Amino acid sequence: MAGTNKLTEKKRQDAIEHLRSAEKCLKTSFLKWKPDHDGAADEFDKAATCFKNAKLFGESKQTALRAAESHEQCNSTFHAAKAYEQAAYMAKEMNDFDELVKYILKATHLFQLNGNPDTASTTLDRAAKTLELNHPKRAAELCEMACEIGEDEDRCRQAVESLGKAARLYVRIKDFSKAVATLERQYTLYRDMENQNLMFKVAVHLLLVHLALNDTVAAEKSYSLSIGLTGFDGTDEARALNRMLEAYEQHDPEMLAKVVSMPLFKYLDNDYVKLCRTLSIPENEGVVRRKSPVPESGVGGSADNTVCEDEEGEGESYGLM
């Protein structure tokens, strides 16, 4: 213990020395007209690291912010972003999640300005992972921002993975309307990528969320749309979803219990497994099954403009947007 305290005190003293050096760099005199922001930034970076190693997180955060300011004065945008990122994680160590988000957003903005969209997206995803246990809604929002960066840069794979994380977190907090919107975006991206297998997976997630909302009509429509995809009819996913809808149509809780115990549903991501366990059949309500599925749309078809006839015979637009 004494040795640990001695090491911590040494790190603190090292940090103070670096701070003094930084302040000297910023001073001007008769012969030194301009502050040396470059030298100050370097010293502030070193001081912030020493404070972090000494577990003086508040001092480390404040020093990292001063480093960021000095880097910005030098137009060193990337290093300023890294300093804001360090300040964010020092705020996290102090359980100040508002400041964590604040400084992560600053870092992300600077990474984008510097032409580092991949780093910006990764920064958001990493922060989302930090937040998802205690602040899942904020984490989901950061994931959606990461997706937007990926879409802007035509990095569909990165974008669609971030959307999947966001949808899972919205399911966790039971914000099912947001989950539906996010899954529909994810489905559209997979369609653009022509990745049918993952489209099938999203179709399963989407139908489950519709049922969690007790929106059996939307669930039936999303199933009908999926049947229109090339290769979906006859898959394990199609058979399982069809049986689930039959359980709702027949008001059969026992059938529903058997369906959700099928391997397909037991081996989904954990948040969807938990969602399956909460599904129940609403009283006095069933699914109105269509006699024929949506006509051949398939991958690359106009799935988002598909029209079917509702019970009154009027055209109704639906689909996975």
C-alpha positions in Angstrom: 0.0 0.0 0.0 2.8 2.4 0.9 4.5 1.6 -2.4 1.3 2.3 -4.3 0.8 5.6 -2.5 4.4 6.6 -3.3 4.0 5.8 -7.0 0.7 7.8 -7.1 2.3 10.8 -5.4 5.2 10.6 -7.9 2.7 10.6 -10.8 1.0 13.6 -9.3 4.2 15.5 -8.9 5.2 14.6 -12.5 1.8 16.0 -13.7 2.4 19.3 -11.8 5.9 19.6 -13.4 4.3 19.2 -16.8 1.7 21.8 -16.0 4.4 24.2 -15.0 6.2 23.6 -18.3 2.9 24.1 -20.2 2.3 27.4 -18.4 5.8 28.6 -19.3 5.1 27.7 -23.0 2.0 30.0 -22.9 3.7 33.0 -21.3 4.8 35.9 -23.5 7.5 38.4 -22.9 9.3 41.3 -24.5 11.3 38.9 -26.7 8.5 36.2 -27.0 5.4 37.8 -28.5 3.4 34.7 -29.2 2.5 31.8 -26.8 3.9 28.4 -27.8 0.6 26.5 -28.1 2.3 23.5 -29.7 4.7 23.0 -26.7 1.9 23.7 -24.2 -0.4 21.1 -25.8 2.4 18.5 -25.6 2.9 19.3 -21.9 -0.8 19.3 -21.1 -1.1 15.9 -22.8 1.6 14.5 -20.6 0.2 16.1 -17.5 -3.3 14.7 -18.2 -1.8 11.2 -18.6 0.1 11.5 -15.3 -3.0 12.6 -13.5 -5.0 9.7 -15.0 -2.3 7.2 -13.8 -2.5 8.8 -10.4 -6.3 8.3 -10.5 -6.9 12.0 -10.2 -9.6 11.9 -12.8 -11.0 15.4 -12.2 -7.5 17.0 -12.7 -6.9 14.8 -15.7 -10.1 15.9 -17.3 -9.5 19.6 -16.8 -5.9 19.2 -18.1 -7.1 17.2 -21.2 -9.5 20.1 -22.0 -6.6 22.6 -21.8 -4.6 20.3 -24.1 -7.6 20.3 -26.5 -7.7 24.1 -26.5 -4.0 24.3 -27.2 -4.2 21.8 -30.0 -7.0 23.7 -31.6 -5.0 26.9 -31.4 -2.3 25.1 -33.5 -5.0 23.8 -35.9 -4.1 20.3 -34.8 -7.6 19.0 -35.1 -7.0 15.3 -34.8 -5.0 15.7 -31.6 -7.6 18.1 -30.2 -10.2 15.4 -30.8 -8.1 12.8 -29.0 -7.8 15.2 -26.0 -11.5 15.7 -25.9 -12.0 11.9 -26.0 -9.6 11.6 -23.0 -11.6 14.2 -21.2 -14.8 12.3 -21.9 -13.4 9.1 -20.4 -12.2 10.9 -17.3 -15.8 12.2 -16.9 -16.9 8.6 -17.2 -14.6 7.6 -14.3 -16.4 10.3 -12.3 -19.8 9.0 -13.3 -20.6 12.2 -15.1 -22.3 10.7 -18.2 -23.6 14.1 -19.4 -20.0 15.3 -19.8 -19.0 12.0 -21.3 -21.5 12.5 -24.1 -20.7 16.2 -24.4 -17.0 15.7 -25.0 -17.5 12.6 -27.2 -19.6 14.7 -29.5 -16.9 17.3 -29.6 -14.3 14.7 -30.4 -16.5 13.2 -33.1 -17.1 16.5 -34.8 -13.4 17.3 -34.9 -12.6 13.8 -36.3 -15.1 14.5 -39.1 -13.6 17.9 -39.8 -10.2 16.4 -40.0 -11.4 13.8 -42.6 -11.4 10.8 -40.2 -15.0 9.5 -40.5 -14.0 6.0 -39.5 -12.4 7.2 -36.3 -15.5 9.4 -35.6 -17.8 6.4 -36.0 -15.6 4.2 -33.9 -15.5 6.8 -31.2 -19.3 6.9 -31.1 -19.6 3.1 -31.0 -17.1 2.9 -28.2 -18.9 5.5 -26.2 -22.2 3.7 -26.8 -20.7 0.5 -25.4 -19.6 2.4 -22.3 -23.1 3.8 -21.8 -25.3 0.9 -22.8 -25.5 -0.7 -19.3 -26.7 2.4 -17.3 -27.8 4.7 -20.1 -29.1 2.5 -23.0 -31.2 5.3 -24.6 -28.2 7.6 -25.0 -26.2 4.7 -26.2 -28.8 3.9 -28.9 -28.7 7.5 -30.0 -24.9 7.5 -30.3 -25.2 4.3 -32.4 -27.7 6.0 -34.7 -25.2 8.9 -35.1 -22.5 6.4 -36.0 -24.8 5.0 -38.6 -25.4 8.4 -40.1 -21.7 8.9 -40.5 -21.3 5.5 -42.2 -24.2 6.3 -44.6 -22.7 9.7 -45.5 -19.4 8.0 -46.3 -21.0 5.1 -48.2 -19.8 2.7 -45.5 -22.9 0.6 -45.5 -21.5 -2.3 -43.5 -20.4 -0.1 -40.6 -23.7 1.8 -40.7 -25.8 -1.3 -40.6 -23.9 -2.7 -37.7 -24.5 0.5 -35.7 -28.2 0.4 -36.5 -28.4 -3.2 -35.3 -26.9 -2.1 -31.9 -29.3 0.8 -31.7 -32.4 -1.4 -32.4 -31.3 -3.9 -29.8 -31.0 -1.1 -27.2 -34.4 0.3 -28.0 -35.8 -3.2 -27.5 -34.1 -3.4 -24.1 -35.7 -0.1 -22.9 -39.1 -1.1 -24.5 -39.1 1.8 -26.9 -40.6 -0.4 -29.5 -41.7 2.4 -31.9 -38.1 3.5 -32.2 -37.0 -0.1 -32.5 -39.4 -0.5 -35.5 -38.1 2.6 -37.2 -34.4 1.5 -36.7 -35.0 -2.0 -37.9 -36.7 -0.7 -41.0 -33.6 1.4 -41.8 -31.4 -1.6 -41.1 -33.5 -3.8 -43.5 -33.3 -1.1 -46.2 -29.5 -1.0 -45.9 -29.2 -4.8 -46.1 -31.5 -4.7 -49.2 -29.2 -2.1 -50.8 -26.2 -4.4 -50.0 -28.2 -7.4 -51.4 -27.5 -9.4 -48.2 -30.6 -11.6 -48.1 -29.6 -13.8 -45.1 -29.3 -10.7 -42.9 -32.6 -9.3 -44.3 -34.2 -12.5 -43.1 -32.8 -12.0 -39.6 -34.0 -8.4 -39.5 -37.5 -9.6 -40.6 -37.6 -11.9 -37.6 -36.6 -9.0 -35.2 -39.1 -6.7 -36.8 -42.1 -9.1 -36.5 -41.3 -9.7 -32.9 -41.2 -6.0 -32.1 -44.6 -5.5 -33.9 -46.0 -8.2 -31.8 -44.6 -6.6 -28.6 -46.6 -3.5 -29.7 -49.6 -5.8 -30.0 -49.8 -4.6 -33.7 -50.7 -7.9 -35.2 -51.7 -6.3 -38.5 -48.3 -4.7 -39.0 -46.7 -8.1 -38.0 -48.7 -9.9 -40.7 -47.8 -7.3 -43.2 -44.1 -7.5 -42.5 -44.3 -11.3 -42.8 -46.1 -11.0 -46.1 -43.4 -8.6 -47.4 -40.7 -11.0 -46.3 -42.4 -13.9 -48.1 -42.0 -11.9 -51.3 -38.2 -12.0 -50.9 -36.4 -14.5 -53.1 -35.5 -17.5 -51.0 -37.3 -16.6 -47.8 -40.3 -18.9 -48.2 -39.4 -22.3 -46.9 -36.7 -21.1 -44.6 -36.6 -21.9 -40.9 -37.4 -18.2 -40.3 -40.5 -18.2 -42.6 -41.9 -21.4 -40.9 -41.3 -20.1 -37.4 -42.9 -16.7 -38.1 -45.8 -18.4 -39.8 -46.4 -20.6 -36.8 -46.2 -17.6 -34.5 -48.8 -15.7 -36.4 -51.0 -18.8 -36.4 -50.8 -18.8 -32.6 -52.0 -15.2 -32.5 -54.7 -15.9 -35.1 -56.0 -18.9 -33.2 -55.7 -17.2 -29.7 -53.6 -20.2 -28.7 -51.1 -19.3 -25.8 -49.8 -22.9 -25.7 -48.9 -22.8 -29.3 -47.2 -19.4 -28.8 -45.2 -20.9 -25.9 -44.0 -23.8 -28.1 -43.1 -21.5 -30.9 -40.9 -19.1 -28.8 -39.1 -22.2 -27.4 -38.0 -23.1 -30.9 -34.2 -22.9 -31.4 -34.5 -20.0 -33.9 -35.9 -17.8 -31.1 -33.7 -19.2 -28.3 -30.5 -18.3 -30.1 -31.3 -14.7 -31.1 -29.5 -11.8 -29.4 -30.2 -11.8 -25.7 -32.5 -8.7 -25.9 -34.7 -10.4 -28.5 -34.8 -13.7 -26.5 -36.1 -11.7 -23.5 -38.6 -10.0 -25.8 -39.9 -13.4 -26.9 -40.6 -14.4 -23.3 -42.8 -11.3 -22.8 -45.0 -11.9 -25.8 -48.6 -12.7 -25.1 -51.8 -12.9 -27.1 -54.1 -9.9 -26.6 -57.6 -10.7 -25.6 -60.3 -10.5 -28.3 -57.8 -9.8 -31.0 -56.4 -11.9 -33.7 -54.3 -11.6 -36.9 -56.3 -11.3 -40.1 -54.3 -13.6 -42.4 -53.9 -12.7 -46.0 -54.8 -15.5 -48.5 -51.9 -14.6 -50.7 -48.5 -13.1 -49.9 -47.2 -9.9 -51.4 -46.3 -10.4 -55.0 -42.8 -11.0 -56.2 -40.7 -8.2 -55.0 -37.5 -9.9 -54.0 -34.2 -8.4 -53.3 -33.8 -5.2 -55.3 -37.6 -5.0 -55.9 -39.8 -2.2 -54.8 -40.4 -3.5 -51.3 -40.8 -0.1 -49.8 -43.6 0.8 -52.2 -45.5 -2.5 -51.9 -49.3 -2.1 -51.7 -51.9 -4.6 -50.5 -55.6 -4.4 -50.0 -56.8 -3.9 -46.5 -60.0 -5.4 -45.1 -62.1 -2.6 -46.6 -60.5 -3.0 -50.0 -58.6 0.3 -50.0 -55.0 0.5 -51.1 -52.6 0.7 -48.1 -48.9 1.3 -48.3 -46.7 -0.7 -46.1 -43.2 -2.2 -46.0 -39.8 -2.2 -44.4 -38.7 1.4 -45.2 
